[in-house]
Amino acid sequence: MLNRFKKTVAIASLAAMSAGSVFASDEEFTFKIVSTAGDADSPQGKSITMWAERMSELSDGRITGQTFFQGELGGQQEVYDQMLRGNVDMLLEVPQTSYDERIGVMNLPYLVSTWEEANEAFSEGGWIEEIVNPLLADTGVKWFGAYPEGFGGVATAGGYATNYEDAKNLNMKVRAQTFFPIPQTINAMGFQAVPIDWNEVYTSIQTGVVSGDSGNVIYWDYEYFGDVLDYFVATQHRFNFSGVMMSNEVWNSLDMEDQAIVSQAAQEVIDKQFAEARAEDEKWIKTAQENGMEYIVPTDEEIGSWAKVVREQVWGEAEAVITTEIMDKVRASAPAFE
């Protein structure tokens, strides 16, 4: 948190210095800002609205944002592609691995087991951030930071599993996000992963193509699919996050003052989410339970057994994709699961 605070202070000071300069920018911008995950009232929706509002406030209305939610401009991969092509300016989204599969290191299963470990890994100056920042920059992404949500689980209808053996015996198909190593992780846990884009998940569950969703915090599974799902198992296999980012080409086209404004507004969004994400997750766990979704916590032994099997298999597969050099850094930094 201290590093993020220092960064925000430095950005604010730069903006203040620039504002008093005779060289202060007078160019006007309206940036397209997208989050594909939720509607305007979702946490992500509110956050991109905040980003737009803070840029406007810091620039006296000179820099504004046009916000797009859920599937308005397409799915995750589509809007990510559009950002790198310059058709979308800013995203609150999971970084896609299609331009560099090494970015998938952020999505490795069982990287961390507690909120404290997650903060150390994903916050400003954290060991995950230090690995991925240069990779993202090389693909054309200006990365402001991770936007934490909480630990993902597996939400299902008709049955549930709290360990590898149960998952295997259930022979259950569950939706997985489409990029490495998400489907590989779900398969290694004993389920059958079916890669499906976010906008098609509800229909896929409703029509029986899959029996549930995997990898999300409970907010998404309760709020968006709660009427077709019965159980949420807190598998903790993935720490969920999005990324606050923008096109590096657009970023580099801005002068110093405008970069300071955009960056400060982005950092305020990130700091707010780091401060509030855990309580937000706990609120939705309680809300889901009160409204009929059963919330199941596997034992420490079950989580440890799952983590051992999944780490061995998926982390091993990751050597060829993410590289041995990066995986050595992961093994040196990631905490042990008992």
N, C-alpha and C positions, 0 to 999 in steps of 0.2 A: 504493500500500500504506500510505503514511503517513497518508492521510486516513482509511482504514478503521481503522487502529490507533487514531487519535485518537477516532474515533467509538465504538469498543468501550470504550476507557478511560472516556469520558464516561458511557456507559450503565452501566458497572459501578459507577462512582462514585455515580450516581443511585440505583441499586438498593441500594447499601450505605447511603446516607443514608436512603432510605425504610424500610429494614429496621429501623433504629434509632428510627423515629418512632412516637409513640403513635397516629398515624393510619395505620399500616401495614395493608394490606389483609388480610382473613381470608376472603375469598370463594373458593370452590373452582370450578375450571373443568376441563372435559375438552373439548379442541378436536379437531374432525375435521380431519386433515391428509392431503392426497392428492397422490400423484404418479401420473399415468397412464402414464408412459413405461416403467417397468421393475418387476420384482418386488422382493421384500424384500431380495434379495442384490445388486441392481444398485447402481451408485453413487448414483442418485437415491433408491432405496429406503433405503439406509443413511443418507442425509442427512436424510430426513424422520424417521427413527427417532432420529437424533442430536438433531434439533430438539426432538422430544418429550422425550427423556431430559434434555436440558440445561434445559428449562423446569421439569421436575420437580425436578431437583437445585437449581436456583436458588431455587425456591419452597418447598423442603422438602416436596415432594409435593403441594402445594396446586394447582398447575397441571399438568395432564397432557395427553397427546395420544393420540388413537385414530387409528392410521395405516391408510391404504388404498392399495393398490398396483395398478399396471397398469390393467385395465378393471373393477375391482371396483365402482366407482361410475359407470362410463361413460367416454366418450372425452374428449378435450381440451376441446372446446367445451361439452360437457354439464356437466363439473365446474366449468368457469369460470363458466357461467351459475348453477350452484348456489351458488357462492361469493358472487356478487353478489346472490343472493336470500336469503342468510343460512342456507342449508342445509348448506354446507360452510364451514369457518372459514379454513383455510390451504391454500395450494398451493405445490408446486414444479413449475412448469409454464411453457410458452411463453405469454406474454401474447397473448390473442386480440384480433383487430382488429374484431370484430363490433360493438363499442360505440363505437369511434372508430378509423377506418381510418388515422389519422395515426400510430397506434402501430406500424404496419407499417414505419416508418422503421428500426426495430431489425433488420428482416429484409431490408433492401435488399442486393442482391448486391454482392460485392467492395467492401465498406465498408473492410476492413482486409486486410493481406496477411501480417502476422507476429503472433506472440503478444505482442510488446511493444506494437504498435499496438492490438491488441485490449484489452490491459490499460488503456491510456490512454483508450480509448473507453468501455469497459463498466464499469470499476471506479468506486468511490465518487468523485463529483466529475468523472467523465469526461464528454466532450462528448455522447455518446449519452445518458448518464444525465440530464444537465441538460435535454435536449430532452424526454425521455419521462416524467420524474417527474410534472410537473404534468398531463400528459395522462392518465396512469393514475389520479391522484388524483381528477380530474374524473369518471371513470367509476365510482368507488367502490372503487378498489384502493389498499390500503396497500402500497407497494413498498419492500421492504427492500434489494433489490439483485439484480444479475445473477449467475447461477450458471454459470460458463463450462465448456464441454465440449471445444471444439477446432474445427478446420476441417472442414466437411462435404465429402463427395464424392459420387460416383455409383457405386453397386455394381450389377453386372449379371451375367447368365448368358448364355453363348453368344457374346458379343462385347463390345467396349468401344470408347470413343472418347476421344481426348485433345485434340480440337479441334472447332471448330464444323463444319467440313466433314465430318469423320468421323461426327459425331453425326447430321448431316442425311442422309448416305448410308446409315447403318444403319437409318433409319426406325424407331427403337426407342422403345417406350412405357415410361416409368418412372414410378413412384409419386412424387407430390409431396404435401406437406402442403397443406391445403385453403385456407389464407388468403393474402391478398395480402401480398407479391408473389411467393410461392413458385412457384405454377404458371407465372406469367408469366416468371420467371427461367429455369426449366427449358426452356420453349419457346424463349426467346431463345438458349439454349445450343445449340439444334439438335435437342433431343430432343422427344418428344411427352409432355407432362405429363398424368398421370391423377391427379386429386385423390382420395386414399383415406385414410380414417381409420386411425390406427395399429393398432387391433385387427384390421383386415382385411388388413393388408399381406402376411402370410405366405401366406394362402390365395390372394391375388391373384397372387403370384409363382408359387406352386406350380401353379396352374391355367392360367397363361399369359395372364392378363388384362394383366399388365405383365411386362417382362423384368428389372425391378430396382427399386431404391429410390434416392432421391436426397436429398441434404441432410444426412444424418446423419454423425456421426463413425463410424469403423470399428467401434467396440465394438458398436453396435446391429446393424449389418449382419452382422457375424461371429457374434455371440452368439445372435441371434434368427433370422437367416435364412441362416446359413452353409452349411447343407446344400442350399440351393437357389440359391446365388450362387457365381460363380467369380472375379469381379474387383472390385477397389475402386480407382477412379481418384480421386486426390487433386486434385479440381478447385479446391478452396479458394474456391468461389463464395459460401460463407456461413460466418460464424463462428457456431458453434452455442452456444446458451445456453438456460437456463431462467430463470425468475424466482422468487425467494423472496418470497412475497406473502401477504396476507390480506385479508379483507373490511374495508374502511374503517369500516363501521358497527360491526362487532365491535370493531375497534381503538379507536374513539372511546368505546365503552362501558366500556373498562377504565380504572382509575385510574392515576395516574402510576407507582406502584410496579410494577404488573402490566405496563404498557407497557414499562417498562425491562427487565423479565425476559424478555418475549417478544422484544423487539428485540435484546437481548444474545445470546440463544440463536440467533436467526436470523443475526446478524452472525458468530457463531462458525462456523456452517455455511458461510457465504459465504467467509470468510477461509480456511478449510481447503480449500475447493474451488479458490480462486485459487492457493493454494500448491501444490496437488497435481495439477491438471487436466492440465498438459502432460505430466508423467511418466506419468500414467494413460493418456493417449492413445497415447503411444509404446509403452507396455507392450502395448496391444491390437493395435497395428500389428504388432509382433513376433509376438505369439501367433497372429494370423490368418495371417501368412506361414508360420509353422512348421506350421500345420495345413492348408495347401493353398490358401488364398485368395491370389491374385496381387495384390500392391499396386503400383500403377503411378503414377508421378509425371510429369505432363506437363512439358515443358521450360518455362523462363521465358518463351520466345517464345510458346508455346502458351497459357500462362496469361494473358500480357499481351494477346494477341489476343482471347481469350475475354472478358476483363475489359472491353476496349474496346467490343466489340459489345454485351455485356450491359448495361454501364453506360449506353451511349447509348440503348438501347431501353427498358430497365426504369426507369431513373432519369427518362427523359423521360415515360413513362406515369405515374410517381409524382407528377409536378407536380399533376395533377388530383385526386389522392387525398390526398396527404400535404401539399399546399400548397407554393407557390413559396417562401414564407417559410422553412419548415423545410428544403426542399431547398437553399436558398441557404446555410443553416448547415451542411448536410452537405457541400456542395461546398467550403466554406471550411475544413472540418476534416478531411475524409477524405484519406488519403495518395494520391499518384499511383501508378498501375500503369505500369511500363515496358513 
